[in-house]
Amino acid sequence: MICAPRVLLTLLCATATGEEHREFYEDGTVRIECEVVPGSGELTYDGPFRSFHPNGELASEGKYEQGLKTGKWVYRWDNGKRKEAGPYKDGLRSGSWKTYSEKGKKSGEGKYQDGHRSGEWTFYRKSGSVDKQRSGTYEWVEVERPGGLLGRGLQLNGNVEMGPWIWNWGEGGPRIQCVYDRGALDGYLHLFHSD
């Protein structure tokens, strides 16, 4: 069984623009370095932000404004190689993003709008060739099926469900949460009672 390292200590220090905030893993390795809004009573990130993997490698680097991610962010694998990179706007992924394999090879590229893949995306196989089954036009959609079932999620090329989806009955709460890969269920499927 693999257990996530526990955070042992949180440290706050005053800086010229805010309070410097640090969190540490149990072994003393830095987990988070950032600035927070001073005297807010709550932990609101504001300014440069860096997080680290338990092995000390940089995990993510970017900037917050009043608790929302903004500007360019870079995420890294625990071997230090780039995993994803792109901008945020108002806390949501927006604009051009690229993804990379653990070996550092580009594995995908496309655009986000309002936090969802939008428009043309190209994904690559390990060999570097285009993965035509996953590449195409992505769109965030809401669809209605017979019986009033309303679904929200990502579609590839206008008709193939991809990634997480939520299905509701009419105006009620969620009935089904699931994950699709090229139109087929893949991963979890959660069913909910009506009450």
N, C-alpha and C positions, 0 to 999 in steps of 0.2 A: 504494500500500500504506500502510495506517495503522499506525503503531507506537505502543504504549503508552509514555508517558513513564517513564523509569527513575528509581528512587529514588537520590538522590545521597548523602544524609547522614541518619544517625539520631543523635538527641541525647537523652541522659538527664540529668535534673536531680532532685535530691532535693526532696521536698515533705513537709509534715507527715504526710500519710497514706500516701505511697508515693513512687514515682519518676515524675516527669513524663517522658513519652516523646513525641518528635516525629520525624516522618519528612518528608523534603522531596523534591519533584520535582527533576529535573536543573537547572531554571531557578531553583531556590531557593524556589518556591512551596510552602507547607505542604501535605502530603498527609494526615497524621494528627496529631492532638493527643489525648493520653490520659494516664491514669495506669496504671502497671504495679506488680505485686507486687515490693517491693524485695528484692534479694538472692536471688531464686529461681533464678537461673542460666538461666531460660527467660523468654521474653517472654509473661507472663500479664497480660492486661488486667484492671484492677480499678478501677472508678470512672468518672467522666465520660469519654465518648469522642466525638470529632468527626473526620470524614473530609471531604476536600475534592476537588472535581474539579480537573483541571489548570488550568482557567481561574480558580481561586480561589473559586468558588462552593461553598457548603456542600453536601456529598453525603449525609452521614448524621450523626445526633446521637442519642445514647442513653447507656446506662450498662451497665457490665459488673460482675459480682460473681464473683471467682475464675475469670475466663476465660469466663463464660457471660453472654450478653445477658440483661438483665432490665429490667422496667418498660417505659415508653413509648419507642418509637423513631420517628424521622421520617426518611424518605429523600427526597431532592430530585433533580430533573432538573438538568442542567448550566446551565439558565437561571435556577435559583434557586427555581422553583415546586415545590410539594410533589408527590411521586410516590407514596408510600405512608406510612401511619402506623398504628401499633397497638402493643400490648404483647407482650413476651416473658416467658416463665416458664421457668426452668431451661434457658435457651438456645434454646427453641423458641417459634415464634409461637403465641400463645394469646389467645383473646378476640376482640373486635371490631376489624376492620381496614377501612381505606378505601384505595382506589387512585384516582389522578388522572392525567389526560392531561397532556401537556407544556404545554398552555395553562392548566392549573390547574383544569379542570372535573372533577368527580367521575366516575370511570369504573367503579367497582365498590365493593361493600361486602358484608361478611359476617363470619363467625367462623372462627377457626382453633382446632384442638384438637390438641395434641401435634405441632405443626408442619405440619399438613395442613388444607386447607379442610374445614370440617365444617358441615353444616346448610345453611340457606338462604343463597344468594348472589345478589345482583342486580348485573348489569352493564349499563352504559349506552352507547349509541351517541354519536357526536359531537354529534348533534342534541339529546341529553338524554333521548331515549325509551329505554325498557327493551329490551335485547337479549335477546329471549326464547329464542334458540338457545343462549346461554351461561349464562343465569340458571336457577336451580333449586336442588335439593338436592344437595349434594356430600357424598361419603362416601369415606373411605380404606378400600379393600377388598383382600382376598386372594381370588382366584377360582381354581378348578381347571377345566381343560378336558380333553376326551378325550385319552388318552395320557399323563396325568400332568403336563401342563404347568401350572405354578402361576404366576399373575400377581399382582403387587402394584402398586397405583396408585390414582388418583382416578377415581371414577365420578360422573357427573351423572345425577340422577333414577333411580338404580338400575340403569342399563343402558348408558350411553354413556361410553366411556373418554375422559378428558380429561387433558392434561399428560403428564409423564414416567411410563413404566411399565417394569417389569423382569419378564421371563418366564424361569422356570427349568424344567428337567426334573427332576422328583422332588426328591431331596435335594441334587442337584448345584449347581454355581455357575450364574451367569447364562448364558442362551443367547441372549436377545434383549434389547436396551435400545432403547426407541423413544419417540416423542412422538405423542400423539393430539390432535386437535382435533375435538370433536363426533363421536367414534367413528371418524374416518378418520385414517390415518397422516399426520403432518405434521412435517416436519423430518427429523431424523436417524433412522437405523435401524442399530444395531450388532449384528452376529452374532458369537458366540463359539464356539470349538472346545471339544470335550468334555474335552480334556486340560489 
